[in-house]
């Protein structure tokens, strides 16, 4: 991503072993474009559903994801479900 000009890497100001990554203008543009494509694909996939049905689907998929995350944590022995995700 750095080579493609999407992120910039700079040394962390208080930890010389670490780097900070920030989006470039091009990286931010690509991110916005990806979000627009995601929204369009979701709208196309759920277009035949009512608002209440979309909410029900979101809730059910959330429960499935939570179950999968819990099983994955048990399988890898960490006891954690991994990083939280924000679907919005």
N, C-alpha and C positions, 0 to 999 in steps of 0.2 A: 504494500500500500504506500509505503514511503517512496519507493522507486517510481510509482505511478503518480506521485504528487498529490495523494489523497490525505496523507497525514505528515506531520512534522515531528521529529524526535529531538528533544533537548534534554540536557542533563538536569536532574532534579536539583533544585537549589540547596537543599540541605543533606542530600545523600548522593555522593558522587558515583555510587554503584548503580543508581536507578535513573531511569529516563521518564520523561513526561511525554505523552503523545497527545497532539491536538489536531483537529481537523483543519485542513486548508480550506480555502474558499471552494476549490474544486471538490474536495471531500464532502463539504457541507451540501453542495449542489447535488452530488450523487446520492447522498443520504436522503435529501428531500424528494428526489426523483424515485428512489426505491420505496419510500413511504407512500407516494402517490400511486405507484403501481400496486402496492400491497392493498391499499384501500379500494382500488378499482377491482382487483381480483376478488376481494372479499365481498364487495357489492354484487359482482356477477355471480358468485357462488351462492349467495344467500338471498338473491333478489326475489325469489319466489316465496320467501318466508315473511310472515308478518313481524312486526316489531317484537311482539311477545314471544314468537317462536325463535327469533334471533337471540333474545335474552335467555330463553330456555336452553338453546344450543350452547351458548357461551358458558352457562352454568354447568352443563353436563360435561363439556370439554374440559373445564377447569377441574372438575372432580376427577376425570380420567387422568389429567396431567399430574394432579397431586398424588394419585395412587401410583403412577409410574415413577414419579420422583422418589416416593417413599420406598418402593421396591428397589430402585436403583441404589439408594443409600444403604439399604440393608445388604444388597449384593456386594457393594464395594467395601463394606465394613466401616464406612466413615460415620454412619449414624446421622448424617445430614443429607438433606435433599439437594444440596448444591446451591448455586446462586439463585436468588429470586429473579423472576422475570416479570416484566411489565408489558402486557399485551396491548395496552392502549396507545 
